[in-house]
Amino acid sequence: MHQYCGVLDLVVDKPTNVQVLGTSSSSLRVTWDTANTSLQSSSSSSSSSSTAAAAAAAVSYYRVFVYEVNNEASAEMDMTVEQQQAVITDLCKFCEYNVRVIAYTVDGASHSSDEVTGRTLSDGKFFTSSTVIATNLL
């Protein structure tokens, strides 16, 4: 049995493949791929991964950060989830939002994912070209 006497640091990759989908006029569904974890020796520049140890140090939770694009008065919101998805509610109708995700383990946090932009849906009251023409004739 091999024993390692050096110090190992847990390395958490940032979440990847973040996708944002408008699901209603006031909500977005955010999904992403699981962040990978590995152990690295702090005394060596080379990586020393251990599958069993990395699995034991799996991601505990994620924080999803959201803010409205082009609205300086909009404060950044965040929510904590344990799965690789979140539904963000109480948003403005037909507005764009930037979203990013950070993974957390018992030992710390990953870097932030790349920011992704998504838009909430309109309220469904669309005017077709025939509606506009009929209105203009009256």
N, CA, C and O atoms as CSV, one atom per row, in Angstrom:
chain,resi,resn,atom,element,x,y,z
A,1,MET,N,N,0.840,-1.190,0.000
A,1,MET,CA,C,0.000,0.000,0.000
A,1,MET,C,C,0.880,1.246,0.000
A,1,MET,O,O,1.814,1.355,0.794
A,2,HIS,N,N,0.580,2.165,-0.878
A,2,HIS,CA,C,1.357,3.386,-1.026
A,2,HIS,C,C,0.785,4.464,-0.108
A,2,HIS,O,O,-0.420,4.716,-0.124
A,3,GLN,N,N,1.630,5.093,0.678
A,3,GLN,CA,C,1.194,6.200,1.506
A,3,GLN,C,C,1.806,7.484,0.964
A,3,GLN,O,O,2.961,7.505,0.537
A,4,TYR,N,N,1.028,8.539,0.985
A,4,TYR,CA,C,1.504,9.830,0.499
A,4,TYR,C,C,1.618,10.764,1.686
A,4,TYR,O,O,0.648,10.952,2.420
A,5,CYS,N,N,2.796,11.356,1.889
A,5,CYS,CA,C,3.037,12.193,3.058
A,5,CYS,C,C,2.953,13.685,2.763
A,5,CYS,O,O,3.026,14.499,3.685
A,6,GLY,N,N,2.801,14.059,1.495
A,6,GLY,CA,C,2.718,15.469,1.129
A,6,GLY,C,C,1.325,16.021,1.364
A,6,GLY,O,O,0.421,15.308,1.799
A,7,VAL,N,N,1.169,17.293,1.070
A,7,VAL,CA,C,-0.113,17.964,1.223
A,7,VAL,C,C,-0.848,17.909,-0.110
A,7,VAL,O,O,-0.279,18.210,-1.159
A,8,LEU,N,N,-2.112,17.522,-0.057
A,8,LEU,CA,C,-2.939,17.485,-1.266
A,8,LEU,C,C,-3.955,18.614,-1.216
A,8,LEU,O,O,-4.583,18.845,-0.183
A,9,ASP,N,N,-4.114,19.306,-2.316
A,9,ASP,CA,C,-5.109,20.369,-2.435
A,9,ASP,C,C,-6.231,19.897,-3.343
A,9,ASP,O,O,-5.985,19.304,-4.393
A,10,LEU,N,N,-7.462,20.163,-2.934
A,10,LEU,CA,C,-8.609,19.825,-3.759
A,10,LEU,C,C,-8.769,20.891,-4.826
A,10,LEU,O,O,-8.828,22.081,-4.518
A,11,VAL,N,N,-8.838,20.476,-6.054
A,11,VAL,CA,C,-9.026,21.397,-7.174
A,11,VAL,C,C,-10.402,21.141,-7.763
A,11,VAL,O,O,-10.741,20.008,-8.104
A,12,VAL,N,N,-11.190,22.195,-7.879
A,12,VAL,CA,C,-12.540,22.095,-8.419
A,12,VAL,C,C,-12.582,22.874,-9.727
A,12,VAL,O,O,-12.330,24.078,-9.749
A,13,ASP,N,N,-12.901,22.183,-10.812
A,13,ASP,CA,C,-13.055,22.864,-12.095
A,13,ASP,C,C,-14.321,23.699,-12.076
A,13,ASP,O,O,-15.266,23.397,-11.346
A,14,LYS,N,N,-14.334,24.738,-12.873
A,14,LYS,CA,C,-15.543,25.556,-12.974
A,14,LYS,C,C,-16.626,24.757,-13.701
A,14,LYS,O,O,-16.311,23.919,-14.546
A,15,PRO,N,N,-17.900,25.010,-13.381
A,15,PRO,CA,C,-18.992,24.366,-14.123
A,15,PRO,C,C,-18.923,24.762,-15.598
A,15,PRO,O,O,-18.567,25.893,-15.930
A,16,THR,N,N,-19.264,23.829,-16.471
A,16,THR,CA,C,-19.192,24.073,-17.910
A,16,THR,C,C,-20.548,23.841,-18.562
A,16,THR,O,O,-21.486,23.348,-17.936
A,17,ASN,N,N,-20.624,24.211,-19.838
A,17,ASN,CA,C,-21.820,24.001,-20.649
A,17,ASN,C,C,-23.071,24.595,-19.989
A,17,ASN,O,O,-24.128,23.964,-19.967
A,18,VAL,N,N,-22.941,25.802,-19.457
A,18,VAL,CA,C,-24.083,26.480,-18.832
A,18,VAL,C,C,-25.057,26.881,-19.931
A,18,VAL,O,O,-24.675,27.504,-20.921
A,19,GLN,N,N,-26.321,26.515,-19.743
A,19,GLN,CA,C,-27.360,26.851,-20.712
A,19,GLN,C,C,-28.517,27.516,-19.984
A,19,GLN,O,O,-28.900,27.102,-18.890
A,20,VAL,N,N,-29.072,28.557,-20.611
A,20,VAL,CA,C,-30.165,29.321,-20.015
A,20,VAL,C,C,-31.331,29.317,-20.989
A,20,VAL,O,O,-31.173,29.643,-22.165
A,21,LEU,N,N,-32.503,28.944,-20.489
A,21,LEU,CA,C,-33.707,28.867,-21.311
A,21,LEU,C,C,-34.848,29.604,-20.630
A,21,LEU,O,O,-35.162,29.333,-19.471
A,22,GLY,N,N,-35.475,30.542,-21.349
A,22,GLY,CA,C,-36.657,31.215,-20.825
A,22,GLY,C,C,-37.816,30.240,-20.792
A,22,GLY,O,O,-38.152,29.649,-21.818
A,23,THR,N,N,-38.437,30.057,-19.631
A,23,THR,CA,C,-39.542,29.110,-19.501
A,23,THR,C,C,-40.886,29.805,-19.314
A,23,THR,O,O,-41.933,29.181,-19.483
A,24,SER,N,N,-40.868,31.076,-18.969
A,24,SER,CA,C,-42.093,31.874,-18.857
A,24,SER,C,C,-41.698,33.339,-18.942
A,24,SER,O,O,-40.532,33.664,-19.167
A,25,SER,N,N,-42.667,34.215,-18.763
A,25,SER,CA,C,-42.359,35.644,-18.832
A,25,SER,C,C,-41.612,36.132,-17.594
A,25,SER,O,O,-41.131,37.264,-17.564
A,26,SER,N,N,-41.514,35.271,-16.562
A,26,SER,CA,C,-40.833,35.703,-15.342
A,26,SER,C,C,-39.845,34.670,-14.805
A,26,SER,O,O,-39.424,34.762,-13.651
A,27,SER,N,N,-39.465,33.676,-15.635
A,27,SER,CA,C,-38.534,32.663,-15.124
A,27,SER,C,C,-37.572,32.153,-16.195
A,27,SER,O,O,-37.860,32.175,-17.392
A,28,LEU,N,N,-36.425,31.696,-15.716
A,28,LEU,CA,C,-35.388,31.095,-16.549
A,28,LEU,C,C,-35.009,29.747,-15.947
A,28,LEU,O,O,-34.986,29.591,-14.726
A,29,ARG,N,N,-34.715,28.783,-16.799
A,29,ARG,CA,C,-34.190,27.486,-16.351
A,29,ARG,C,C,-32.720,27.444,-16.737
A,29,ARG,O,O,-32.370,27.657,-17.898
A,30,VAL,N,N,-31.862,27.168,-15.763
A,30,VAL,CA,C,-30.424,27.136,-15.966
A,30,VAL,C,C,-29.939,25.709,-15.720
A,30,VAL,O,O,-30.274,25.105,-14.701
A,31,THR,N,N,-29.150,25.170,-16.652
A,31,THR,CA,C,-28.551,23.847,-16.491
A,31,THR,C,C,-27.061,23.944,-16.787
A,31,THR,O,O,-26.618,24.865,-17.473
A,32,TRP,N,N,-26.283,22.990,-16.267
A,32,TRP,CA,C,-24.845,22.970,-16.502
A,32,TRP,C,C,-24.315,21.568,-16.252
A,32,TRP,O,O,-24.990,20.719,-15.670
A,33,ASP,N,N,-23.092,21.350,-16.708
A,33,ASP,CA,C,-22.432,20.068,-16.474
A,33,ASP,C,C,-21.748,20.099,-15.115
A,33,ASP,O,O,-21.291,21.148,-14.661
A,34,THR,N,N,-21.684,18.943,-14.474
A,34,THR,CA,C,-21.073,18.805,-13.161
A,34,THR,C,C,-19.615,19.253,-13.193
A,34,THR,O,O,-18.878,18.943,-14.129
A,35,ALA,N,N,-19.214,19.979,-12.168
A,35,ALA,CA,C,-17.817,20.386,-12.055
A,35,ALA,C,C,-16.986,19.190,-11.606
A,35,ALA,O,O,-17.387,18.464,-10.697
A,36,ASN,N,N,-15.842,18.982,-12.231
A,36,ASN,CA,C,-14.945,17.890,-11.858
A,36,ASN,C,C,-14.086,18.303,-10.675
A,36,ASN,O,O,-13.723,19.470,-10.533
A,37,THR,N,N,-13.764,17.333,-9.828
A,37,THR,CA,C,-12.848,17.577,-8.718
A,37,THR,C,C,-11.662,16.637,-8.833
A,37,THR,O,O,-11.789,15.519,-9.334
A,38,SER,N,N,-10.513,17.095,-8.369
A,38,SER,CA,C,-9.317,16.250,-8.345
A,38,SER,C,C,-8.419,16.716,-7.214
A,38,SER,O,O,-8.589,17.813,-6.682
A,39,LEU,N,N,-7.474,15.884,-6.858
A,39,LEU,CA,C,-6.505,16.235,-5.824
A,39,LEU,C,C,-5.164,16.466,-6.479
A,39,LEU,O,O,-4.748,15.705,-7.352
A,40,GLN,N,N,-4.472,17.544,-6.046
A,40,GLN,CA,C,-3.157,17.849,-6.583
A,40,GLN,C,C,-2.186,18.031,-5.434
A,40,GLN,O,O,-2.544,18.560,-4.381
A,41,SER,N,N,-0.964,17.594,-5.640
A,41,SER,CA,C,0.084,17.786,-4.652
A,41,SER,C,C,0.533,19.232,-4.700
A,41,SER,O,O,0.877,19.744,-5.765
A,42,SER,N,N,0.532,19.888,-3.559
A,42,SER,CA,C,0.963,21.284,-3.526
A,42,SER,C,C,2.476,21.401,-3.582
A,42,SER,O,O,2.998,22.492,-3.811
A,43,SER,N,N,3.199,20.289,-3.375
A,43,SER,CA,C,4.653,20.336,-3.411
A,43,SER,C,C,5.207,20.000,-4.782
A,43,SER,O,O,6.423,20.005,-4.976
A,44,SER,N,N,4.335,19.707,-5.735
A,44,SER,CA,C,4.785,19.338,-7.074
A,44,SER,C,C,3.959,20.065,-8.103
A,44,SER,O,O,2.784,20.353,-7.875
A,45,SER,N,N,4.563,20.362,-9.229
A,45,SER,CA,C,3.827,21.049,-10.287
A,45,SER,C,C,2.971,20.087,-11.081
A,45,SER,O,O,2.082,20.518,-11.815
A,46,SER,N,N,3.219,18.790,-10.951
A,46,SER,CA,C,2.423,17.824,-11.699
A,46,SER,C,C,1.189,17.441,-10.905
A,46,SER,O,O,1.198,17.466,-9.674
A,47,SER,N,N,0.136,17.089,-11.610
A,47,SER,CA,C,-1.135,16.728,-10.998
A,47,SER,C,C,-1.113,15.270,-10.565
A,47,SER,O,O,-0.641,14.398,-11.294
A,48,SER,N,N,-1.633,15.021,-9.361
A,48,SER,CA,C,-1.752,13.652,-8.861
A,48,SER,C,C,-3.202,13.421,-8.505
A,48,SER,O,O,-3.626,13.755,-7.399
A,49,SER,N,N,-3.972,12.857,-9.420
A,49,SER,CA,C,-5.405,12.669,-9.199
A,49,SER,C,C,-5.671,11.329,-8.556
A,49,SER,O,O,-5.008,10.336,-8.855
A,50,SER,N,N,-6.637,11.312,-7.680
A,50,SER,CA,C,-7.082,10.074,-7.069
A,50,SER,C,C,-8.593,10.012,-7.221
A,50,SER,O,O,-9.311,10.827,-6.643
A,51,THR,N,N,-9.078,9.047,-7.997
A,51,THR,CA,C,-10.506,8.960,-8.292
A,51,THR,C,C,-11.331,8.779,-7.034
A,51,THR,O,O,-12.350,9.450,-6.869
A,52,ALA,N,N,-10.919,7.893,-6.146
A,52,ALA,CA,C,-11.681,7.632,-4.922
A,52,ALA,C,C,-11.715,8.860,-4.026
A,52,ALA,O,O,-12.768,9.219,-3.497
A,53,ALA,N,N,-10.571,9.501,-3.854
A,53,ALA,CA,C,-10.518,10.684,-2.998
A,53,ALA,C,C,-11.300,11.839,-3.614
A,53,ALA,O,O,-11.986,12.575,-2.906
A,54,ALA,N,N,-11.197,11.998,-4.927
A,54,ALA,CA,C,-11.931,13.074,-5.592
A,54,ALA,C,C,-13.429,12.847,-5.498
A,54,ALA,O,O,-14.193,13.797,-5.324
A,55,ALA,N,N,-13.858,11.584,-5.612
A,55,ALA,CA,C,-15.282,11.278,-5.486
A,55,ALA,C,C,-15.777,11.599,-4.088
A,55,ALA,O,O,-16.905,12.062,-3.916
A,56,ALA,N,N,-14.933,11.354,-3.080
A,56,ALA,CA,C,-15.314,11.652,-1.700
A,56,ALA,C,C,-15.425,13.157,-1.480
A,56,ALA,O,O,-16.161,13.611,-0.604
A,57,ALA,N,N,-14.697,13.919,-2.272
A,57,ALA,CA,C,-14.716,15.376,-2.146
A,57,ALA,C,C,-15.567,15.993,-3.241
A,57,ALA,O,O,-15.235,17.057,-3.763
A,58,ALA,N,N,-16.643,15.345,-3.586
A,58,ALA,CA,C,-17.512,15.815,-4.669
A,58,ALA,C,C,-18.127,17.171,-4.332
A,58,ALA,O,O,-18.079,17.634,-3.192
A,59,VAL,N,N,-18.693,17.778,-5.338
A,59,VAL,CA,C,-19.339,19.074,-5.169
A,59,VAL,C,C,-20.488,18.957,-4.171
A,59,VAL,O,O,-21.345,18.083,-4.296
A,60,SER,N,N,-20.494,19.849,-3.179
A,60,SER,CA,C,-21.546,19.866,-2.156
A,60,SER,C,C,-22.774,20.624,-2.624
A,60,SER,O,O,-23.907,20.200,-2.393
A,61,TYR,N,N,-22.538,21.753,-3.289
A,61,TYR,CA,C,-23.643,22.572,-3.786
A,61,TYR,C,C,-23.114,23.550,-4.825
A,61,TYR,O,O,-21.905,23.697,-5.006
A,62,TYR,N,N,-24.040,24.212,-5.500
A,62,TYR,CA,C,-23.723,25.226,-6.504
A,62,TYR,C,C,-24.425,26.521,-6.116
A,62,TYR,O,O,-25.488,26.500,-5.495
A,63,ARG,N,N,-23.824,27.646,-6.486
A,63,ARG,CA,C,-24.498,28.939,-6.362
A,63,ARG,C,C,-24.651,29.504,-7.764
A,63,ARG,O,O,-23.703,29.547,-8.548
A,64,VAL,N,N,-25.866,29.934,-8.056
A,64,VAL,CA,C,-26.210,30.499,-9.358
A,64,VAL,C,C,-26.398,31.998,-9.160
A,64,VAL,O,O,-27.186,32.421,-8.314
A,65,PHE,N,N,-25.678,32.798,-9.936
A,65,PHE,CA,C,-25.734,34.253,-9.841
A,65,PHE,C,C,-26.396,34.802,-11.094
A,65,PHE,O,O,-26.087,34.375,-12.207
A,66,VAL,N,N,-27.314,35.756,-10.910
A,66,VAL,CA,C,-28.109,36.294,-12.014
A,66,VAL,C,C,-28.231,37.806,-11.859
A,66,VAL,O,O,-28.477,38.312,-10.764
A,67,TYR,N,N,-28.053,38.521,-12.975
A,67,TYR,CA,C,-28.365,39.949,-12.958
A,67,TYR,C,C,-28.905,40.370,-14.317
A,67,TYR,O,O,-28.560,39.804,-15.354
A,68,GLU,N,N,-29.757,41.376,-14.274
A,68,GLU,CA,C,-30.390,41.859,-15.501
A,68,GLU,C,C,-29.387,42.667,-16.323
A,68,GLU,O,O,-28.675,43.519,-15.792
A,69,VAL,N,N,-29.344,42.388,-17.621
A,69,VAL,CA,C,-28.453,43.091,-18.541
A,69,VAL,C,C,-29.007,44.489,-18.808
A,69,VAL,O,O,-30.221,44.675,-18.893
A,70,ASN,N,N,-28.126,45.457,-18.937
A,70,ASN,CA,C,-28.492,46.847,-19.279
A,70,ASN,C,C,-29.422,47.497,-18.265
A,70,ASN,O,O,-30.227,48.351,-18.635
A,71,ASN,N,N,-29.333,47.117,-17.010
A,71,ASN,CA,C,-30.121,47.748,-15.958
A,71,ASN,C,C,-29.200,47.959,-14.762
A,71,ASN,O,O,-29.025,47.063,-13.936
A,72,GLU,N,N,-28.616,49.142,-14.678
A,72,GLU,CA,C,-27.655,49.435,-13.614
A,72,GLU,C,C,-28.278,49.391,-12.227
A,72,GLU,O,O,-27.569,49.197,-11.240
A,73,ALA,N,N,-29.593,49.567,-12.136
A,73,ALA,CA,C,-30.264,49.523,-10.842
A,73,ALA,C,C,-30.519,48.086,-10.375
A,73,ALA,O,O,-30.888,47.860,-9.223
A,74,SER,N,N,-30.321,47.124,-11.269
A,74,SER,CA,C,-30.572,45.726,-10.946
A,74,SER,C,C,-29.443,45.163,-10.092
A,74,SER,O,O,-28.274,45.218,-10.474
A,75,ALA,N,N,-29.803,44.624,-8.939
A,75,ALA,CA,C,-28.816,43.984,-8.062
A,75,ALA,C,C,-28.637,42.529,-8.477
A,75,ALA,O,O,-29.573,41.896,-8.964
A,76,GLU,N,N,-27.441,42.010,-8.283
A,76,GLU,CA,C,-27.188,40.610,-8.594
A,76,GLU,C,C,-27.918,39.741,-7.568
A,76,GLU,O,O,-27.826,39.969,-6.362
A,77,MET,N,N,-28.641,38.745,-8.072
A,77,MET,CA,C,-29.346,37.795,-7.206
A,77,MET,C,C,-28.568,36.490,-7.219
A,77,MET,O,O,-27.831,36.210,-8.164
A,78,ASP,N,N,-28.730,35.695,-6.171
A,78,ASP,CA,C,-28.099,34.382,-6.199
A,78,ASP,C,C,-28.978,33.382,-5.467
A,78,ASP,O,O,-29.784,33.736,-4.607
A,79,MET,N,N,-28.795,32.120,-5.838
A,79,MET,CA,C,-29.509,31.041,-5.166
A,79,MET,C,C,-28.580,29.841,-5.050
A,79,MET,O,O,-27.675,29.662,-5.866
A,80,THR,N,N,-28.809,29.028,-4.039
A,80,THR,CA,C,-28.006,27.839,-3.793
A,80,THR,C,C,-28.825,26.607,-4.135
A,80,THR,O,O,-29.977,26.481,-3.721
A,81,VAL,N,N,-28.216,25.687,-4.902
A,81,VAL,CA,C,-28.888,24.442,-5.289
A,81,VAL,C,C,-27.896,23.286,-5.167
A,81,VAL,O,O,-26.683,23.492,-5.201
A,82,GLU,N,N,-28.417,22.082,-5.027
A,82,GLU,CA,C,-27.569,20.899,-4.923
A,82,GLU,C,C,-27.480,20.116,-6.221
A,82,GLU,O,O,-26.595,19.274,-6.371
A,83,GLN,N,N,-28.389,20.378,-7.170
A,83,GLN,CA,C,-28.383,19.686,-8.459
A,83,GLN,C,C,-27.706,20.562,-9.502
A,83,GLN,O,O,-27.288,21.682,-9.211
A,84,GLN,N,N,-27.601,20.037,-10.724
A,84,GLN,CA,C,-26.996,20.796,-11.815
A,84,GLN,C,C,-28.052,21.542,-12.624
A,84,GLN,O,O,-27.978,21.619,-13.850
A,85,GLN,N,N,-29.032,22.084,-11.917
A,85,GLN,CA,C,-30.054,22.904,-12.566
A,85,GLN,C,C,-30.709,23.814,-11.547
A,85,GLN,O,O,-30.695,23.547,-10.346
A,86,ALA,N,N,-31.284,24.893,-12.051
A,86,ALA,CA,C,-31.999,25.832,-11.192
A,86,ALA,C,C,-33.079,26.514,-12.014
A,86,ALA,O,O,-32.913,26.731,-13.214
A,87,VAL,N,N,-34.177,26.847,-11.368
A,87,VAL,CA,C,-35.225,27.659,-11.986
A,87,VAL,C,C,-35.261,28.969,-11.216
A,87,VAL,O,O,-35.494,28.994,-10.007
A,88,ILE,N,N,-35.027,30.046,-11.934
A,88,ILE,CA,C,-34.990,31.372,-11.331
A,88,ILE,C,C,-36.298,32.059,-11.655
A,88,ILE,O,O,-36.669,32.176,-12.823
A,89,THR,N,N,-36.999,32.514,-10.631
A,89,THR,CA,C,-38.329,33.094,-10.803
A,89,THR,C,C,-38.346,34.571,-10.391
A,89,THR,O,O,-37.338,35.118,-9.944
A,90,ASP,N,N,-39.498,35.191,-10.550
A,90,ASP,CA,C,-39.736,36.590,-10.190
A,90,ASP,C,C,-38.841,37.553,-10.971
A,90,ASP,O,O,-38.339,38.535,-10.425
A,91,LEU,N,N,-38.652,37.252,-12.260
A,91,LEU,CA,C,-37.847,38.098,-13.131
A,91,LEU,C,C,-38.747,39.010,-13.963
A,91,LEU,O,O,-39.962,38.821,-14.011
A,92,CYS,N,N,-38.146,39.988,-14.608
A,92,CYS,CA,C,-38.898,40.917,-15.455
A,92,CYS,C,C,-39.267,40.262,-16.783
A,92,CYS,O,O,-38.524,39.444,-17.325
A,93,LYS,N,N,-40.441,40.648,-17.291
A,93,LYS,CA,C,-40.947,40.110,-18.548
A,93,LYS,C,C,-40.075,40.552,-19.726
A,93,LYS,O,O,-39.751,41.732,-19.864
A,94,PHE,N,N,-39.697,39.575,-20.581
A,94,PHE,CA,C,-38.946,39.793,-21.812
A,94,PHE,C,C,-37.671,40.613,-21.570
A,94,PHE,O,O,-37.377,41.558,-22.301
A,95,CYS,N,N,-36.920,40.229,-20.523
A,95,CYS,CA,C,-35.664,40.903,-20.186
A,95,CYS,C,C,-34.505,39.918,-20.327
A,95,CYS,O,O,-34.676,38.709,-20.168
A,96,GLU,N,N,-33.326,40.458,-20.627
A,96,GLU,CA,C,-32.124,39.637,-20.725
A,96,GLU,C,C,-31.418,39.594,-19.371
A,96,GLU,O,O,-31.357,40.587,-18.646
A,97,TYR,N,N,-30.883,38.403,-19.053
A,97,TYR,CA,C,-30.165,38.204,-17.798
A,97,TYR,C,C,-28.848,37.489,-18.068
A,97,TYR,O,O,-28.778,36.585,-18.901
A,98,ASN,N,N,-27.813,37.902,-17.359
A,98,ASN,CA,C,-26.546,37.181,-17.386
A,98,ASN,C,C,-26.533,36.223,-16.207
A,98,ASN,O,O,-26.945,36.572,-15.101
A,99,VAL,N,N,-26.050,35.005,-16.459
A,99,VAL,CA,C,-26.050,33.956,-15.451
A,99,VAL,C,C,-24.656,33.346,-15.382
A,99,VAL,O,O,-24.008,33.145,-16.409
A,100,ARG,N,N,-24.197,33.052,-14.166
A,100,ARG,CA,C,-22.951,32.325,-13.959
A,100,ARG,C,C,-23.129,31.395,-12.780
A,100,ARG,O,O,-23.992,31.614,-11.931
A,101,VAL,N,N,-22.297,30.339,-12.727
A,101,VAL,CA,C,-22.437,29.304,-11.705
A,101,VAL,C,C,-21.074,29.040,-11.068
A,101,VAL,O,O,-20.050,29.032,-11.752
A,102,ILE,N,N,-21.071,28.822,-9.751
A,102,ILE,CA,C,-19.868,28.456,-9.014
A,102,ILE,C,C,-20.150,27.169,-8.251
A,102,ILE,O,O,-21.200,27.027,-7.624
A,103,ALA,N,N,-19.200,26.226,-8.307
A,103,ALA,CA,C,-19.316,24.957,-7.583
A,103,ALA,C,C,-18.593,25.076,-6.243
A,103,ALA,O,O,-17.562,25.742,-6.146
A,104,TYR,N,N,-19.145,24.420,-5.200
A,104,TYR,CA,C,-18.540,24.440,-3.872
A,104,TYR,C,C,-18.355,23.016,-3.359
A,104,TYR,O,O,-19.242,22.174,-3.496
A,105,THR,N,N,-17.201,22.764,-2.771
A,105,THR,CA,C,-16.950,21.512,-2.057
A,105,THR,C,C,-16.743,21.879,-0.586
A,105,THR,O,O,-16.813,23.052,-0.219
A,106,VAL,N,N,-16.493,20.894,0.232
A,106,VAL,CA,C,-16.218,21.175,1.645
A,106,VAL,C,C,-14.929,21.969,1.812
A,106,VAL,O,O,-14.723,22.602,2.848
A,107,ASP,N,N,-14.054,21.943,0.796
A,107,ASP,CA,C,-12.766,22.629,0.883
A,107,ASP,C,C,-12.708,23.982,0.189
A,107,ASP,O,O,-11.702,24.681,0.305
A,108,GLY,N,N,-13.751,24.370,-0.523
A,108,GLY,CA,C,-13.697,25.664,-1.187
A,108,GLY,C,C,-14.527,25.728,-2.449
A,108,GLY,O,O,-15.355,24.861,-2.726
A,109,ALA,N,N,-14.278,26.797,-3.216
A,109,ALA,CA,C,-15.089,27.095,-4.395
A,109,ALA,C,C,-14.278,27.006,-5.671
A,109,ALA,O,O,-13.057,27.165,-5.671
A,110,SER,N,N,-14.988,26.747,-6.761
A,110,SER,CA,C,-14.368,26.758,-8.087
A,110,SER,C,C,-14.299,28.195,-8.579
A,110,SER,O,O,-14.809,29.111,-7.933
A,111,HIS,N,N,-13.671,28.378,-9.717
A,111,HIS,CA,C,-13.791,29.650,-10.418
A,111,HIS,C,C,-15.208,29.725,-10.970
A,111,HIS,O,O,-15.886,28.706,-11.101
A,112,SER,N,N,-15.642,30.914,-11.286
A,112,SER,CA,C,-16.963,31.102,-11.866
A,112,SER,C,C,-17.013,30.536,-13.282
A,112,SER,O,O,-16.032,30.595,-14.023
A,113,SER,N,N,-18.165,29.989,-13.641
A,113,SER,CA,C,-18.362,29.543,-15.028
A,113,SER,C,C,-18.335,30.760,-15.935
A,113,SER,O,O,-18.378,31.897,-15.466
A,114,ASP,N,N,-18.264,30.516,-17.223
A,114,ASP,CA,C,-18.412,31.607,-18.177
A,114,ASP,C,C,-19.830,32.158,-18.035
A,114,ASP,O,O,-20.768,31.410,-17.758
A,115,GLU,N,N,-19.978,33.470,-18.227
A,115,GLU,CA,C,-21.306,34.070,-18.172
A,115,GLU,C,C,-22.089,33.725,-19.425
A,115,GLU,O,O,-21.554,33.747,-20.533
A,116,VAL,N,N,-23.362,33.407,-19.238
A,116,VAL,CA,C,-24.256,33.081,-20.348
A,116,VAL,C,C,-25.470,33.985,-20.231
A,116,VAL,O,O,-25.937,34.267,-19.128
A,117,THR,N,N,-25.980,34.437,-21.365
A,117,THR,CA,C,-27.138,35.323,-21.382
A,117,THR,C,C,-28.390,34.571,-21.801
A,117,THR,O,O,-28.364,33.766,-22.732
A,118,GLY,N,N,-29.483,34.842,-21.106
A,118,GLY,CA,C,-30.780,34.278,-21.452
A,118,GLY,C,C,-31.850,35.341,-21.335
A,118,GLY,O,O,-31.641,36.374,-20.699
A,119,ARG,N,N,-33.004,35.090,-21.949
A,119,ARG,CA,C,-34.096,36.068,-21.943
A,119,ARG,C,C,-35.387,35.399,-21.481
A,119,ARG,O,O,-35.716,34.290,-21.903
A,120,THR,N,N,-36.110,36.094,-20.607
A,120,THR,CA,C,-37.438,35.614,-20.234
A,120,THR,C,C,-38.363,35.798,-21.433
A,120,THR,O,O,-38.063,36.572,-22.342
A,121,LEU,N,N,-39.474,35.092,-21.430
A,121,LEU,CA,C,-40.414,35.153,-22.545
A,121,LEU,C,C,-41.317,36.375,-22.429
A,121,LEU,O,O,-41.413,36.988,-21.366
A,122,SER,N,N,-41.972,36.721,-23.524
A,122,SER,CA,C,-42.980,37.778,-23.456
A,122,SER,C,C,-44.224,37.180,-22.805
A,122,SER,O,O,-44.244,35.992,-22.483
A,123,ASP,N,N,-45.250,37.985,-22.613
A,123,ASP,CA,C,-46.459,37.463,-21.972
A,123,ASP,C,C,-47.386,36.745,-22.948
A,123,ASP,O,O,-48.477,36.320,-22.570
A,124,GLY,N,N,-46.956,36.607,-24.204
A,124,GLY,CA,C,-47.743,35.861,-25.185
A,124,GLY,C,C,-48.732,36.684,-25.964
A,124,GLY,O,O,-49.472,36.142,-26.785
A,125,LYS,N,N,-48.767,37.978,-25.731
A,125,LYS,CA,C,-49.709,38.844,-26.450
A,125,LYS,C,C,-49.014,39.432,-27.673
A,125,LYS,O,O,-48.584,40.586,-27.672
A,126,PHE,N,N,-48.917,38.617,-28.707
A,126,PHE,CA,C,-48.271,39.046,-29.945
A,126,PHE,C,C,-49.312,39.580,-30.917
A,126,PHE,O,O,-50.459,39.134,-30.932
A,127,PHE,N,N,-48.893,40.535,-31.723
A,127,PHE,CA,C,-49.738,41.032,-32.796
A,127,PHE,C,C,-49.215,40.459,-34.105
A,127,PHE,O,O,-48.027,40.570,-34.409
A,128,THR,N,N,-50.088,39.859,-34.861
A,128,THR,CA,C,-49.681,39.385,-36.180
A,128,THR,C,C,-49.827,40.525,-37.164
A,128,THR,O,O,-50.452,41.537,-36.849
A,129,SER,N,N,-49.271,40.381,-38.329
A,129,SER,CA,C,-49.362,41.454,-39.330
A,129,SER,C,C,-50.812,41.691,-39.731
A,129,SER,O,O,-51.174,42.830,-40.027
A,130,SER,N,N,-51.672,40.643,-39.754
A,130,SER,CA,C,-53.066,40.845,-40.117
A,130,SER,C,C,-53.820,41.623,-39.034
A,130,SER,O,O,-54.735,42.381,-39.354
A,131,THR,N,N,-53.460,41.454,-37.785
A,131,THR,CA,C,-54.069,42.220,-36.699
A,131,THR,C,C,-53.714,43.695,-36.832
A,131,THR,O,O,-54.577,44.552,-36.638
A,132,VAL,N,N,-52.484,44.006,-37.154
A,132,VAL,CA,C,-52.053,45.389,-37.294
A,132,VAL,C,C,-52.746,46.043,-38.473
A,132,VAL,O,O,-53.182,47.188,-38.362
A,133,ILE,N,N,-52.862,45.349,-39.606
A,133,ILE,CA,C,-53.547,45.899,-40.781
A,133,ILE,C,C,-55.015,46.160,-40.463
A,133,ILE,O,O,-55.540,47.219,-40.807
A,134,ALA,N,N,-55.677,45.221,-39.818
A,134,ALA,CA,C,-57.088,45.397,-39.482
A,134,ALA,C,C,-57.279,46.583,-38.541
A,134,ALA,O,O,-58.257,47.319,-38.670
A,135,THR,N,N,-56.375,46.775,-37.612
A,135,THR,CA,C,-56.458,47.894,-36.683
A,135,THR,C,C,-56.279,49.213,-37.417
A,135,THR,O,O,-56.964,50.192,-37.120
A,136,ASN,N,N,-55.365,49.242,-38.369
A,136,ASN,CA,C,-55.113,50.478,-39.116
A,136,ASN,C,C,-56.270,50.844,-40.035
A,136,ASN,O,O,-56.404,52.018,-40.379
A,137,LEU,N,N,-57.107,49.909,-40.448
A,137,LEU,CA,C,-58.229,50.193,-41.332
A,137,LEU,C,C,-59.437,50.776,-40.582
A,137,LEU,O,O,-60.313,51.395,-41.187
A,138,LEU,N,N,-59.469,50.573,-39.280
A,138,LEU,CA,C,-60.629,51.037,-38.512
A,138,LEU,C,C,-60.613,52.503,-38.268
A,138,LEU,O,O,-61.526,53.034,-37.635
